[in-house]
Amino acid sequence: MRYIASFDIGTTNVKGMLVTADAGIFLETNIELKVLRHGDYVEQEPEQWYDAIKQIAASWFKVGIKSKDIGVLTFSGQMQDCIPVGDGLEPLRPAILYADGRGTEQSARMIAELGEDDIHALTENHMDGTLTFPKILWLKEYEEETFRATKSFLVSSKDYVVARLTGVCATDPTSAATTGCMDGRTREWVRPWLERYGVEPDKMPEIRASDSVVGTVHAGGAAATGFAEGTPVLCGIGDAGAATLGAGVYEDGDVYAYVGTTGWVASATSGYIDVRSGAFNLAYVEDGRQIAIAPLSNAGNAHQWAVSAFGGGRSGNLMSYQQFDEAVSRTDRGSDDVLFLPYLNGERCPVQDVNASGCFIGLKPTTTKERMGTAVLEGVAYSMRQVLDLVAERQPGARLRVTLIGGGAKSKAWCRIMADVLGCELVVPKDSQYLPSLGAAALGFRLAGWGSDYAAICRAFKGLGIAETYVPDESLRERYDRQYERFKRIYPAVAPLFAE
């Protein structure tokens, strides 16, 4: 084969690219997606994911790529969704996305009935209303007809596309770990829980290894997409797993941060971390390895809001982002004590509060909109520092090295702020927004005969291309350390207001 076709199905866009044996990347293509918001509900039409795959494939074939040259299809996708599909694999309603916490009442009931300690012990994770299982129970209670008609509750956006191409309903262990009903040790569904709450185990997708071939492109999939009938389709991996592989993080102690619409800080580990803080243990690509990951509900979305609110332009306009970043770069970051709590969309870690919101502390008559915009970026960086302390061990006297990927890494001004606030050496690979797609492509290397050792593949990925390194400004260390301690006191002080 000449190429592996890899797709990353996110919240705001679908990325597709062709990858060669030397990890060369060709014909990167983005298709934008729409998110449906109804109050606190966050949904998305699954069919637009499949339509995006068809558009990307058509663009490749239009410039001369032959379907026979594509040897395998692989995917990554947003996790923690609830995607009910019918007998014909048609979506029965819009997908309920990971940021939607409508299952809060159901999760609280399960915690009371099953016991929080037992939930932690079995799943190696906590339970909350954003997980897939509580959302399924919400459907059972409020949309009973949809629940009864469901053939399978898919977990990840890529699961839906895989099902449309192959007819197989499957998910991977990384995605399944975000459902609230997978045994963290055996990587199997907790059938007694499903049966207790009236969910037929057969309605859950089969958990398959990320790099396993779940099926091949069937005749209908070939006619719709142009891919050759019989092309192997891998199960794929949840977006956090793909990003971890793409960042070259596989050995114990390796750390990276992802800044997309939302974000996370994660490390690879052979053990399990305490999840009472809201962090997750995600099953990694091979048995016996986990991703210790601390999710952030507010990252690039806070940047986008700041550009719109303080940048004087439309948040989707590239020039507006550039002008905003230039203004931030000119702002004196050592001149005042303005702080911003970036919980615009509630927060998941290190606090779990869907009712939390953003707030400024320390505004004065002299505070400019540029300083407020800078404070927003600093606020996200402070949140990142909090969760970095959860998933990474800092060796005394040694500076931690963190790889930064995702669309937020394109902002040089923000990268400087993050390096200063985190007190870490920040390594930003070129075109880091495509690394999750590269990580998904790595799943096909064994099948293609291009490599069989994930640790070696990850080391090779670290050596690819060009990376920019940001070193903390020592003159700002004392100020940021002081401000960080103040930042950590904001949420406990204002949480009672959120509760009202």
Buried (B, 14 or more C-beta within 10 A) or exposed (E): BBBBBBBBBBBBBBBBBBBBBEBEBEBBBBBEBEBEEEEBBBBBBBBBBBBBBBBBBEBBBEEEBEBEBBBBBBBBBBBBBBBBBEEEBEBBBBBBBBBBBBBBEBBBBBBEEBEEEEBBEBBBBBBBBBBBBBBBBBBBEEBEEBBEBBBBBBBBBBBBBBBBBBBBBBBBBBBBBBBBBBBBEEBEBBEEBBEEBEBEEEBBBBBBBBBBBBBBBBEBBBEBBBBBEEBBBBBBBBBBBBBBBBBBBBBEEBBBBBBBBBBBBBBBBEEBBEBEBBBBBBBBBEEEBBBBBBBBBBBBBBBBBBBBBBBEBEBEEEEBBBBBBEBBBEBEBEEBEBBBBBBBBBBBBBBBBBBBBBBBBBBEEEBEEBBBBBBBBBBBBBBBBBBBBBBBEEEEEEEBEBBBBBBBBBBBBBBBBBBBBBBBBBBBBEBBBBBBBBBBBBBBBBBBEBBEEBEEBBEBBBEBEEBBEBEBBEEBEEBBEEBBEEBEEBBEEBEEEBEE
